[in-house]
Amino acid sequence: MESNGHRVEWAVVGSGIGPLMLAATGEGLVSVFFHAGDAVRDRALDRLRGQLGAELVECSTGRLAEPIRMLEAYFAGTLRDFRLRLDWSLTAGFNRQVLRELASGVPYGSVVGYGELAGRVGQPGAAQAVGAAMGANPLPVVVPCHRVVESGGGIGGFGGGLETKRRLLALEGVLPQPLF
């Protein structure tokens, strides 16, 4: 993608699972990074610069105001459905197909197995590929990869760490809240 005045706005915001770094293009929210301390933020900015070929501007108003408001409401327990414009440019092919199905077809408070999600996009034998798509999800939380679990009842993996996945599932009432 060429720069031609292309700007990406980014901000780091607090959340119920620690600092998140959000980035948005003119198309919509393009990425969410977990555990966004200084080192993660710097790596994320370098990665976005390379992937999007864009000028990166720190700004929590403008394009990010609505995603930030919705994330705050989600972590406060008052929002169940992110109705945001998303920029899917950091994913393509099978991964994009799976992530779009996840975003539209697996509601708050529910889970889906890797194999079932593969079947929903017409690739019933592709459970491992679904796992790879979840690991490459550029929009975690908003595109809820935490809702994808193992068919045998295991929690499965998670790019933000298993404790983060447990906390998101507890927030949505799928798992009991931790005792401490």
N, C-alpha and C positions, 0 to 999 in steps of 0.2 A: 504494500500500500504506500502510495507517495504522500509526502507531508502536505503539500500545497495548502498551507494554512490550517492543517488538521490539528486540533487541540484536544488533549485529553485532560480532564479535570480529575484531581485525586484528593483524598482526605483520609486521615486516620481517625476513627471514631471508637469510643468505648462501647462495649456490649456485654451481655451476660456471659459471654465466653471469652472475654479478653478483647484487646484492641483488634479491630478489623480495618484493613485498608481497602477503600472503594475507589474505583476509577470509572469514568463515564466519557463516552464520545458524544458527538452530536446525534448518534443513532440511539443511545441509551446506555444503561449500566453495562460495562464490558468485563469487569472483573472484581472479585472479592478475595482478599488474602487474609488468612488466619494469623493470629499471634504476631501482629504487625508492630513489633518493636523496631528500633532503629535499623538493625541489620536486615530483618525481613523486608522492611519498607524499602531500603536501598536496593536490595536484590530485585524486588518487585518492580521498582521504577526502571532499573536497567532492562529487565525482561520486557516490560511494556514498550519502552523506547525502541527496542529491537523488533518486537513483534508488530507494532503499529506504526513505526516510523513517524512519530508524532511529537509535538511539543507538549511537555507535561507541566501542568500548572496546578499548584496546590490551591484548592478552593472548595469550601464546604457549602457554598450557596450555589445558585445557578443549577447546573445539571444534577448535582448530588443532593440538593435540599430534600427532594421527595424520597429518594432511596434511604437517606439517613432518617427521615421522619418515620418511614415504614419499618425500618429495622428497630428503631427505638420502641415502636408500638408492638412489634413482634416479640421482643424480649420482655416487654411489660405484660405480655399475655393478652393484648387487646386486638392483635392483627393475626389473621389466619391465612390470608391469601395476598401474596405480593402481586399487585397489578401495576407493573412497571414496564416501561419500554426497555427491551434488552437488545444489546448489540452482540450478535452471535458470531462475530468475525474471528474470535479466537478458537473456534471449534468448527469442524467440518465433517462431512460424510456420515458414517455410522455413529460416531460420537454425538454429533449434532442431533441426529434423528432420535437417539436414545434420550438425550438430555431434554429435548422438546417434549417427548412423551412423558418423561418424569415430571416436568414442570406443569403440564396440563392434566395429567392423569393420575397423580398420586397426591391426594389432598392431605392437608394438615391433620395430624393425629393418626395417620395410617402408615403402613409400611408395605413394601413390595419385595419379592425375592429377585435376585439377580437373574435367574432363569426365567421367571415370569415376565420381567421387563424385556428380556431378549425376545420372548415369544410375542409380546405386544408389538414389536417393530418387525415381526416377520422373520426373525432369526432364532428359532427356538433352541438351537445348540450353542448359542453364543454367550453363555453366562459369564465366562472369563473375560470376553471382550467388553461386556457391560461393566464388569469390575474395573477394567482399564479406563473406560469412558468416565466412570465416576471419579477415578483418581485424577483424570485430566480436566475435570469440570472447572471452568474458569469463574463460575458464578455460584459457589457453594452458599448454603443457607437459602438464598433466593431461588435457585434451582436446587431442590432439596435432596441432594445425594445422601444425606444422613438418613433418609427414609428407605434406603435400599439395604436389605439384610440377607443373611444366608437362609436358604429354604429350611434347613434343619433347626432353625431357631437361634443360630449364632448371630452376633451383632455385625460381623463382617469387618472389613477394614475401613479406614477413613483418613483422608489427607490431613485433616486438622487434628488427628490423634483420637484414640478411642474414648478418652475421657470427654472430649468435646462432643463426640457423637452421642455418648450417653446423656450428656447435659441437654443437648438439643431434643433428643427423644423424650427425656423426662419433662422438658418444657411443654412438649406437645401432648403429654399424657400417655405416651406409648409405654414408657418405663416408669417405675415409681421414682419419686424424687429421692436423691441420696439423703441418708440420715444425717450426714455431716459434710 
